[in-house]
Amino acid sequence: MPSLKQIRYFLTVADLGGFTPAATALFIAQPALSRQIAQLEQELGFSLFDREARGVRLTAAGAVYRDRVLAVDKLLGAAAEEGGQLARGEAGVLRLLHSSSIPASSLMQPISRFLDESPKARIELDRVGSEVQVSEVANGKADIGILRLPVLRRDPGVVFVELATEPLWVALPKAHHLASRESLCIADLKSEPFVSAVHRERGGLARLVTDLCLRNNFVPGIARVTSRKTSMLNLVAAGFGIAVVPQSMASVVAEGLTYLRLRDEEARASSALILPLRPTSLASRFADIMVRRVA
């Protein structure tokens, strides 16, 4: 089987029309180049060049061989370039997960910046619960996750990078008796039904809110209809109860819905990036953008 080196030597001789200019271009001695071409011809079983006084000329068989291996050489060059782009974080697919309490709308700016910096890359975006994200990233099913803390299940195969905290707001039906106030305290919600319910084996926003209520000496009441997803805001708008949400979720607009800021000093939510121990270049690039964004 001809080696890649022999093929590239052959193409250089064919392009430059002689062994002397080809040897100069390849930075090798002419006798060594001649031996390599002779070995290639012997292995192929036919002559590639007619040797002439002023150089060489491709034989008919050599011309056909050149056309075929030239395509291979270009393919290998393209593969090397694409591999380099992937290694440098300029191309490829980034599998990005986010929690429902981190709406996709809040990620549009970093996503746009990432795509500007990596014009040959693309993103597969999926909404996945915080606890599930940990296992997805640890098992290589996703490249990076953005989740809401706290997370109960940790995995030694992932790294957490905490992002900046954000204030908590209360989502209320517009006709709610508290909706006319400028702001609220968490204690004001003691008698209200919450449309989000904590799961005993899960963290995320629901647990954060429950823990906040417990620190203020009450257990949040459970509405007749609950949800752990962004759809809980639709439940609030429909009058089933209230929800405490991060500021980024307060940008979600729904008819019949209003937001009030919680003025408690401890009413803040934290989020984090999760990365595998050896992240891809694309994941590292996106993580850098997220960290710079909140710095």
C-alpha positions in Angstrom: 0.0 0.0 0.0 1.5 3.4 -1.0 2.2 5.7 1.9 0.8 9.2 2.2 4.3 10.5 2.0 4.9 8.8 -1.4 1.6 10.1 -2.7 2.5 13.7 -1.8 6.0 13.3 -3.3 4.3 12.0 -6.5 1.9 14.9 -6.6 4.7 17.5 -6.1 6.7 16.0 -8.9 3.7 16.0 -11.2 2.8 19.6 -10.3 6.3 21.0 -10.8 7.2 18.8 -13.8 10.5 17.5 -12.6 12.5 15.9 -9.7 14.9 18.8 -9.2 12.2 21.5 -8.4 10.2 19.0 -6.5 13.1 18.0 -4.3 13.8 21.7 -3.6 10.1 22.3 -2.7 10.1 19.2 -0.4 13.4 19.9 1.2 14.8 16.5 0.4 17.7 15.3 -1.7 16.8 14.5 -5.3 18.2 10.9 -5.2 16.0 10.2 -2.1 12.9 11.6 -4.0 13.7 9.5 -7.1 13.9 6.3 -4.9 10.6 7.1 -3.3 8.9 7.5 -6.7 10.6 4.3 -8.1 9.3 2.4 -5.0 5.8 3.8 -5.6 5.8 2.7 -9.3 7.1 -0.7 -8.3 4.3 -1.2 -5.8 1.7 0.1 -8.3 3.0 -2.1 -11.1 3.1 0.7 -13.7 5.1 3.8 -14.6 3.9 7.2 -13.5 6.3 9.3 -15.5 8.1 9.4 -18.8 11.5 10.6 -18.0 12.6 13.3 -20.5 15.7 15.4 -20.8 14.0 18.5 -19.6 12.0 16.9 -16.8 9.2 14.4 -16.5 5.8 13.9 -18.1 2.9 11.9 -16.7 2.1 8.7 -18.4 -1.6 8.0 -19.3 -1.8 5.7 -16.2 0.1 8.4 -14.1 -2.5 11.0 -15.1 -5.4 8.9 -14.1 -3.7 8.0 -10.8 -3.0 11.7 -10.1 -6.6 12.6 -10.6 -7.7 9.9 -8.1 -5.1 10.5 -5.4 -5.5 14.3 -5.7 -9.0 13.9 -4.4 -7.8 11.8 -1.5 -5.1 14.4 -0.7 -7.7 17.2 -0.6 -10.0 15.0 1.5 -7.2 14.4 4.0 -6.4 18.1 4.1 -10.0 19.0 4.7 -10.2 16.3 7.5 -7.1 17.8 9.2 -8.6 21.3 9.0 -12.0 20.2 10.4 -10.2 18.3 13.2 -8.1 21.3 14.0 -11.2 23.5 14.1 -12.9 21.1 16.4 -9.9 20.9 18.7 -9.7 24.7 18.8 -13.4 25.0 19.7 -14.3 26.6 16.3 -16.5 23.8 14.9 -18.6 20.8 15.9 -21.8 20.3 17.9 -22.3 21.5 21.5 -24.9 19.5 23.4 -26.2 22.1 25.9 -28.8 21.4 28.7 -30.6 23.9 30.8 -33.1 23.7 33.7 -36.7 24.9 33.2 -36.0 27.6 35.8 -33.3 29.0 33.5 -35.4 29.9 30.5 -33.9 29.6 27.1 -34.6 33.3 26.5 -32.0 34.1 29.2 -29.4 32.2 27.2 -29.8 33.8 23.8 -27.1 36.4 24.4 -24.3 33.9 25.4 -25.5 31.5 22.7 -25.2 34.3 20.0 -21.8 35.2 21.2 -20.7 31.6 21.2 -21.9 31.2 17.6 -20.1 34.4 16.6 -16.9 33.2 18.0 -17.3 29.7 16.6 -18.9 30.3 13.1 -18.7 26.6 12.1 -20.2 25.3 15.4 -23.8 24.6 16.2 -25.8 24.0 19.4 -28.3 21.3 20.3 -30.3 22.8 23.2 -32.5 20.7 25.5 -34.4 21.4 28.7 -33.6 18.9 31.4 -34.1 18.8 35.2 -31.1 19.8 37.3 -30.6 16.3 38.8 -30.8 14.6 35.5 -28.3 17.0 34.0 -25.6 15.7 36.3 -25.9 12.1 35.1 -26.3 13.2 31.4 -23.0 15.2 31.5 -21.2 12.6 33.6 -22.2 9.8 31.1 -21.1 11.8 28.1 -24.7 12.3 26.7 -24.3 16.1 27.0 -21.3 18.4 26.9 -22.4 21.1 29.4 -25.4 21.9 31.6 -26.8 25.0 33.3 -28.7 24.0 36.4 -30.4 25.6 39.3 -28.9 25.0 42.7 -29.2 23.2 45.1 -28.4 19.8 43.6 -28.8 16.8 45.9 -27.0 14.2 43.8 -23.3 14.9 43.0 -21.1 12.8 40.7 -17.3 12.7 40.8 -17.3 12.8 37.0 -18.5 16.4 36.7 -17.3 19.8 37.9 -19.6 22.5 39.2 -18.9 26.2 38.3 -21.1 28.5 40.3 -22.6 31.5 38.5 -23.7 34.8 40.0 -26.9 34.8 42.2 -30.1 36.6 41.1 -33.0 37.9 43.2 -36.2 36.0 43.6 -39.6 37.4 42.6 -43.1 36.3 43.3 -45.4 35.5 40.3 -49.0 36.3 41.1 -52.3 36.4 39.3 -53.0 40.0 38.3 -56.2 40.0 40.4 -54.5 38.7 43.5 -55.0 40.7 46.7 -51.2 41.2 47.1 -50.6 42.3 43.5 -51.1 46.0 44.3 -48.0 46.1 46.6 -44.6 47.3 45.4 -42.7 44.3 46.9 -43.2 41.4 49.3 -41.5 39.5 52.0 -41.4 35.7 51.9 -43.5 35.7 55.2 -46.3 37.4 53.3 -46.8 34.2 51.4 -47.5 32.0 54.4 -51.1 31.4 53.6 -50.7 31.2 49.8 -50.9 28.0 47.7 -47.7 27.3 45.8 -48.0 25.8 42.3 -44.5 24.2 42.6 -43.9 21.3 45.0 -40.6 19.9 46.2 -39.6 16.4 45.3 -37.8 14.6 48.2 -35.1 13.3 45.9 -34.6 16.4 43.8 -33.1 19.8 44.3 -33.5 22.9 42.0 -35.8 25.8 42.4 -38.6 24.0 44.2 -36.3 22.9 47.0 -34.7 26.3 47.1 -38.1 27.9 47.7 -39.2 25.3 50.2 -36.0 25.8 52.2 -36.5 29.6 52.1 -40.1 29.2 53.5 -38.9 26.8 56.2 -36.3 29.3 57.4 -39.2 31.7 57.7 -41.1 29.3 59.9 -43.7 28.0 57.6 -44.2 25.1 55.2 -45.4 26.3 51.8 -49.0 25.3 51.0 -49.5 23.1 47.9 -51.9 24.3 45.2 -54.4 21.8 43.7 -52.4 21.9 40.5 -48.6 21.9 40.5 -45.7 21.8 38.1 -41.9 21.8 38.2 -41.6 23.4 34.8 -42.0 26.8 33.2 -45.7 25.9 32.8 -46.2 26.7 36.5 -46.4 30.3 35.4 -49.5 29.4 33.3 -51.0 27.9 36.4 -50.3 31.1 38.3 -51.9 33.2 35.5 -55.0 30.8 35.6 -55.4 31.6 39.4 -54.3 28.2 40.8 -51.7 29.7 43.2 -48.4 31.6 43.3 -44.8 30.8 42.5 -41.5 32.1 43.6 -39.1 32.4 40.6 -35.6 33.8 39.8 -35.5 37.1 38.1 -34.6 35.5 34.7 -38.0 33.8 34.8 -39.8 37.0 35.6 -39.1 38.0 32.0 -41.6 35.4 30.9 -44.8 37.2 29.9 -48.2 35.6 30.2 -51.6 37.2 30.2 -53.1 37.6 33.7 -49.6 37.4 35.4 -47.7 40.0 37.4 -44.4 39.9 39.3 -43.3 41.4 42.6 -39.7 41.4 44.0 -39.0 39.7 47.3 -37.1 42.1 49.5 -35.7 39.5 51.9 -31.9 39.6 51.8 -31.8 35.8 51.6 -34.2 35.6 48.7 -31.7 34.9 46.0 -31.2 32.0 43.6 -28.0 30.4 42.4 -27.2 28.6 39.3 -24.2 26.6 38.1 -22.5 25.2 35.0 -21.7 21.5 35.1 -18.8 20.2 32.9 -17.2 16.8 32.6 -13.7 16.4 34.0 -12.3 16.7 30.5 -14.7 19.1 28.7 -14.6 19.5 24.9 -13.1 22.6 23.5 -16.6 23.8 22.6 -17.9 23.3 26.1 -14.9 25.1 27.5 -15.5 28.0 25.2 -19.2 28.3 26.1 -18.3 28.1 29.8 -15.8 30.9 29.4 -18.5 33.1 27.8 -20.9 32.3 30.7 -18.3 33.1 33.3 -17.2 36.3 31.6 -20.9 37.3 31.3 -21.4 37.3 35.1 -17.9 38.5 36.1 
